[in-house]
């Protein structure tokens, strides 16, 4: 099960959230074996965030986690797509992406 957690210093409107859900749901297939059918998403807007000692924003942090591992090129492609998507959708000034890969999951 992939999980994508988006935290943003700006508000995320319902329309933006729906668009991000759709785009990320399609993009998760960039990671071999991952599909929207098993994707879990969380969007949190209006977070109090700081970057480089300031609150110049919007600032966005995307933390994703997958069961297993993915090729480095696939991770790079998915991460680049996600950063670009969040910058465009939320007009974000700063976006960081992190992907954790592990088999230490329980469900």
C-alpha positions in Angstrom: 0.0 0.0 0.0 1.5 3.3 -1.0 0.8 6.3 1.3 1.3 9.9 0.3 1.2 12.6 3.0 1.0 16.2 1.8 1.5 19.0 4.3 1.3 22.6 3.1 1.5 26.0 4.8 -1.3 27.3 2.6 -4.9 26.2 2.5 -5.8 23.3 0.1 -9.2 23.8 -1.4 -11.6 20.9 -2.1 -11.0 21.4 -5.8 -7.2 21.4 -5.4 -7.4 18.3 -3.2 -9.6 16.4 -5.8 -7.2 17.4 -8.6 -4.1 16.3 -6.6 -5.9 13.0 -5.7 -6.5 12.3 -9.3 -3.0 13.2 -10.6 -1.2 11.4 -7.8 -3.5 8.4 -8.2 -2.4 8.2 -11.9 1.2 9.0 -11.2 1.7 6.3 -8.5 1.9 3.8 -11.4 5.4 5.3 -12.1 6.5 3.0 -9.3 6.4 -0.6 -10.5 3.6 -2.6 -8.9 1.8 0.4 -7.3 -1.7 1.4 -8.2 -4.4 3.9 -7.2 -6.5 1.0 -6.0 -4.2 0.6 -3.0 -3.1 4.2 -2.6 -3.8 6.1 0.7 -3.6 9.9 0.7 -3.6 12.6 3.4 -3.8 16.3 2.7 -3.2 18.8 5.5 -3.3 22.5 4.7 -2.6 25.6 6.7 0.3 23.9 8.6 2.7 26.2 10.4 5.9 25.5 8.5 9.3 27.1 8.4 12.1 26.7 5.8 15.5 28.3 6.1 14.5 30.2 9.2 11.5 31.9 7.6 7.8 31.3 6.8 8.1 32.4 3.2 5.6 30.3 1.3 3.7 28.4 0.4 5.9 25.6 1.7 5.0 22.0 1.0 6.5 18.7 2.4 5.5 15.5 0.7 6.3 12.3 2.5 5.5 9.0 0.7 6.0 5.5 1.8 5.8 2.2 -0.2 5.9 -1.4 0.8 9.0 -2.9 -0.9 11.3 -0.9 -3.1 11.4 0.7 -6.5 14.1 1.4 -9.0 16.0 4.7 -8.5 14.9 6.1 -11.8 11.2 5.4 -11.0 11.6 7.1 -7.6 13.3 10.1 -9.3 10.5 10.4 -12.0 7.7 10.1 -9.4 9.4 12.6 -7.1 10.0 15.1 -9.9 6.4 14.8 -11.1 5.1 15.2 -7.5 7.2 18.3 -6.8 6.1 20.0 -10.1 2.5 19.1 -9.5 2.5 20.6 -6.0 4.3 23.8 -7.2 1.8 24.3 -9.9 -1.4 23.3 -8.0 -0.6 25.2 -4.8 1.6 27.9 -6.3 4.2 26.7 -3.8 7.5 28.4 -3.5 9.2 25.5 -1.8 8.4 21.8 -2.2 10.3 18.8 -0.8 9.6 15.2 -1.5 10.8 12.1 0.4 10.1 8.4 -0.3 10.6 5.8 2.3 10.8 2.2 1.1 10.4 -0.7 3.5 9.0 -4.1 4.1 8.4 -3.4 7.7 4.6 -2.9 7.4 1.7 -4.5 9.1 -2.0 -4.5 8.2 
